[in-house]
Amino acid sequence: MNNETDNTPLFTRIFLLIVLAITIFSVATVFFGHEDAVGARRPVYFLWLFTLLFVMRVGGQVLVALRPRRWLPPMFLWNLIPYPILLPLQLIIIAIMLWINLGFSANTGIATIRNPDAGIMLVGFSTIYFAAMVIRYIVRMSRRPEQRWFGGAIPIVFHFVLASYLFFLGDFYAGT
C-alpha cells in the first residue's frame, strides 16, 4: 500500500461526505420516524438508494482502472483486494441487490417475505459490520496520519453503504 500523503481530489472528498451523510440520515430514519420516511415500512426506496450509491462506487473504480481521472483518486486508494478479483465480486453483489430491489419494487418474490429470525440476524450482522468499518477507519487514520481524513476512505465509506443496505433489509424482515 502506498504511504504518500492524501491525494484524494476535492470532488471525491465532497462525494464521500455526501454519501456518508445520506447513509447516516437514512439509518437514522429507522430510529426517528421510519414509517413516515418509507411508507408502509417498505425499505424499497432506501434499498434502491444504497444500490445506486454502490453502483456509482464500482463505476468510478472502473473509470480509474481504465484511465486515471483528475477528479477521482488513484487506484491504490480504492481497495485492498486485487481488482481482477474484486470487480467480479462487486458485480455479483450488485446483481443480488438488483434482484432483491426488483422483488421489493414489485412487492413479490421470496426476498419480500418477512422472516423475523433472518431479520434479527441481518440487523445484528449489519451493526457489527458498520462498527468494524468505524474501527477500520480509526485504525487506518491512526496508522497513516498523513492521509487523514480521506486517504483510503473510499472502501470504508462504501462498506457503510453495504452495511446500511443489510440493516434496512434486516429491519424489514424483522418487522420492527
C-alpha positions as CSV (number, residue, x, y, z in Angstrom):
1,M,0.0,0.0,0.0
2,N,1.2,3.5,-0.9
3,N,2.1,5.7,2.1
4,E,2.2,9.1,0.4
5,T,0.1,12.0,1.5
6,D,-3.6,12.0,0.9
7,N,-4.2,12.9,-2.7
8,T,-8.0,12.4,-2.7
9,P,-9.4,15.0,-5.1
10,L,-11.8,17.6,-3.8
11,F,-14.7,16.2,-5.9
12,T,-14.2,12.7,-4.3
13,R,-14.0,14.2,-0.8
14,I,-17.3,16.1,-1.2
15,F,-18.9,13.0,-2.7
16,L,-17.7,10.8,0.2
17,L,-19.1,13.3,2.7
18,I,-22.4,13.4,0.9
19,V,-22.6,9.6,0.7
20,L,-21.8,9.4,4.4
21,A,-24.4,12.0,5.3
22,I,-27.1,10.1,3.2
23,T,-26.2,6.8,4.8
24,I,-26.3,8.2,8.4
25,F,-29.6,10.1,7.7
26,S,-31.2,7.0,6.1
27,V,-30.3,4.7,9.0
28,A,-31.5,7.4,11.5
29,T,-34.9,7.3,9.9
30,V,-35.3,3.8,11.3
31,F,-35.0,5.2,14.8
32,F,-36.8,8.5,14.2
33,G,-39.9,8.0,12.1
34,H,-39.1,5.1,9.8
35,E,-42.7,4.5,8.9
36,D,-43.2,8.0,7.6
37,A,-40.0,8.0,5.7
38,V,-40.6,4.9,3.7
39,G,-44.4,4.5,3.8
40,A,-45.9,1.2,4.9
41,R,-42.5,0.2,6.3
42,R,-41.2,-0.8,2.9
43,P,-37.5,-0.2,2.6
44,V,-37.6,-0.2,-1.2
45,Y,-36.6,3.5,-1.6
46,F,-33.5,3.1,0.6
47,L,-32.5,-0.2,-0.9
48,W,-32.5,1.4,-4.4
49,L,-30.6,4.4,-3.0
50,F,-27.9,2.3,-1.4
51,T,-27.7,0.2,-4.6
52,L,-27.3,3.4,-6.7
53,L,-24.5,4.6,-4.4
54,F,-22.7,1.3,-4.6
55,V,-23.0,1.2,-8.4
56,M,-21.5,4.7,-8.5
57,R,-18.6,3.5,-6.5
58,V,-18.0,0.5,-8.7
59,G,-18.4,2.7,-11.8
60,G,-15.9,5.2,-10.5
61,Q,-13.4,2.5,-9.8
62,V,-13.9,1.1,-13.4
63,L,-13.2,4.5,-14.8
64,V,-10.0,4.8,-12.8
65,A,-8.9,1.3,-13.8
66,L,-9.4,2.1,-17.4
67,R,-7.7,5.5,-17.2
68,P,-6.8,7.7,-14.3
69,R,-9.1,10.7,-13.8
70,R,-8.1,14.0,-12.1
71,W,-11.4,14.1,-10.2
72,L,-11.0,10.6,-8.9
73,P,-8.2,9.3,-6.6
74,P,-5.6,6.8,-7.8
75,M,-6.3,3.1,-7.9
76,F,-4.3,2.3,-4.7
77,L,-6.9,4.2,-2.6
78,W,-9.9,2.2,-3.8
79,N,-9.4,-1.4,-2.4
80,L,-7.3,-3.9,-0.6
81,I,-8.3,-6.9,-2.8
82,P,-6.7,-7.2,-6.2
83,Y,-9.0,-5.6,-8.7
84,P,-9.4,-8.7,-11.0
85,I,-10.9,-10.5,-8.0
86,L,-12.8,-7.5,-6.6
87,L,-14.7,-6.4,-9.7
88,P,-16.5,-9.8,-10.2
89,L,-17.4,-9.9,-6.5
90,Q,-18.8,-6.3,-6.7
91,L,-20.8,-7.3,-9.8
92,I,-22.3,-10.3,-8.0
93,I,-23.2,-8.0,-5.1
94,I,-24.9,-5.6,-7.5
95,A,-26.8,-8.4,-9.2
96,I,-28.1,-9.7,-5.8
97,M,-29.0,-6.2,-4.7
98,L,-30.9,-5.6,-8.0
99,W,-32.7,-8.9,-7.7
100,I,-33.8,-8.0,-4.1
101,N,-34.8,-4.5,-5.1
102,L,-36.8,-5.6,-8.1
103,G,-38.7,-8.0,-5.8
104,F,-39.4,-5.2,-3.4
105,S,-40.5,-2.8,-6.2
106,A,-43.0,-5.4,-7.5
107,N,-43.9,-6.5,-3.9
108,T,-43.4,-10.1,-4.9
109,G,-40.8,-12.8,-4.6
110,I,-39.0,-14.6,-1.9
111,A,-36.9,-11.5,-1.0
112,T,-40.1,-9.7,0.3
113,I,-41.3,-12.4,2.7
114,R,-40.8,-11.3,6.3
115,N,-38.6,-13.6,8.4
116,P,-38.0,-12.3,11.9
117,D,-35.1,-14.6,12.7
118,A,-33.3,-13.7,9.5
119,G,-34.1,-10.1,10.1
120,I,-32.6,-10.1,13.6
121,M,-29.5,-11.8,12.3
122,L,-29.2,-9.3,9.4
123,V,-29.6,-6.3,11.7
124,G,-27.1,-7.8,14.1
125,F,-24.6,-8.6,11.3
126,S,-25.0,-5.1,9.7
127,T,-24.5,-3.4,13.1
128,I,-21.2,-5.4,13.6
129,Y,-20.2,-4.7,10.0
130,F,-20.8,-1.0,10.5
131,A,-18.9,-0.9,13.8
132,A,-16.0,-2.9,12.2
133,M,-15.7,-0.2,9.5
134,V,-15.7,2.5,12.1
135,I,-12.8,0.7,13.8
136,R,-11.1,0.1,10.4
137,Y,-11.3,3.9,9.7
138,I,-9.9,4.8,13.1
139,V,-7.0,2.3,12.8
140,R,-6.2,3.4,9.2
141,M,-6.2,7.1,10.1
142,S,-4.0,6.5,13.2
143,R,-1.5,4.5,11.2
144,R,-1.5,6.9,8.3
145,P,-1.9,10.4,9.7
146,E,-0.5,11.9,6.5
147,Q,-3.6,10.6,4.7
148,R,-6.2,11.9,7.3
149,W,-9.2,12.3,6.7
150,F,-9.9,10.9,3.3
151,G,-6.9,8.8,2.2
152,G,-8.1,5.2,1.7
153,A,-11.7,6.1,2.9
154,I,-13.5,5.1,-0.3
155,P,-13.8,1.4,0.6
156,I,-14.7,2.2,4.2
157,V,-17.5,4.6,3.2
158,F,-19.0,2.2,0.8
159,H,-18.8,-0.6,3.3
160,F,-21.1,1.7,5.4
161,V,-23.4,1.8,2.4
162,L,-23.5,-2.0,2.1
163,A,-24.0,-2.4,5.9
164,S,-26.9,0.1,5.7
165,Y,-28.4,-1.9,2.9
166,L,-28.3,-5.0,5.0
167,F,-29.6,-3.1,8.0
168,F,-32.7,-1.9,6.1
169,L,-33.3,-5.4,4.7
170,G,-33.0,-6.9,8.2
171,D,-35.3,-4.3,9.7
172,F,-37.9,-5.1,7.1
173,Y,-37.6,-8.9,7.7
174,A,-37.7,-8.4,11.5
175,G,-40.8,-6.4,11.2
176,T,-39.6,-3.8,13.7
